[in-house]
Amino acid sequence: MFIQHWSGPVMAYPEMLDVNSKDENARYSMSPEAFAEQCRQWVEGGVQIIGGCCGSTVEHIRQMVEALPDQVGARP
């Protein structure tokens, strides 16, 4: 993984909407629960900053916070 070759911070900022280019209908591509599980896996893999782009909701962020260990995101 590239984290082994990078000493700076690593960020994930996923897009939550899946837009069909044929009919331009947007739908959520990931549930809040699935997003939280993915965030947990990212943190275990070394990601330090996680956000949510278009389509993320308060529920996505709430589920993420609940899924991550207490020390993640803590400031000294």
N, C-alpha and C positions, 0 to 999 in steps of 0.2 A: 504494500500500500504506500502511497506517496507520503504519508505522515512520517515514514521512516527517513525521508529525505528532506523534510521541511521542518524548520525550527520555529516558524511563526505560528500564530493562531490559526485554527481550522474552523470553518463555519459551514453550517448547512442552512439553507434558506429555501425550502421546497415550495413549489407551486402546488396548490391543492385543487385546482380546477382543471378539468380535461375538456378542452374545447374541440368540438368536432368541426373541422374545417369545411365540411360539405354543407352543413346546415347551421353552423355557428351557434349551436346550443351548448351551453356550458353545464357541466355537472361535476359534483364533487368526486374526485378520484380516490380519496382516502378518508375513512371515518376518523373521528377523533381518537378512538381506541387504537386503531391501526397506526395512526400518526404517533401516539404516545409510545407504542412498542418500538417503532422505528427510531424514535429519538433516543430511547434507552440503548438500543443497539449502536447508534452513532456515538453516544457518550462512551460506551464500553470500547469502541474502536478508536477513541482519541479526539473526537470532535469536542471543541470547547465552547462554541457559540452556536445557538440554534434559534432560528426565528421561523416565521411563517409568512409566506407571500400571499398572493391573490387566492382567495378561497378559504384561507384559514379563518377560524372563528374564535370567539372567546372560549368555546368548549374545547377546541383543539388545544389551545394554550393551557387551559385548566387541566386537561387530561395529561398533557406533557409534564406539567409541574408535579402532579400527583405520582407519575410513573418514575420520576428521576429521584436518585438518592438525595437526602436532605442537604448534603454539603455541596451539591452541584449548584452553581450560580451564587454561592455565598461570597460576600466580599469581606476582606479582612478588616 
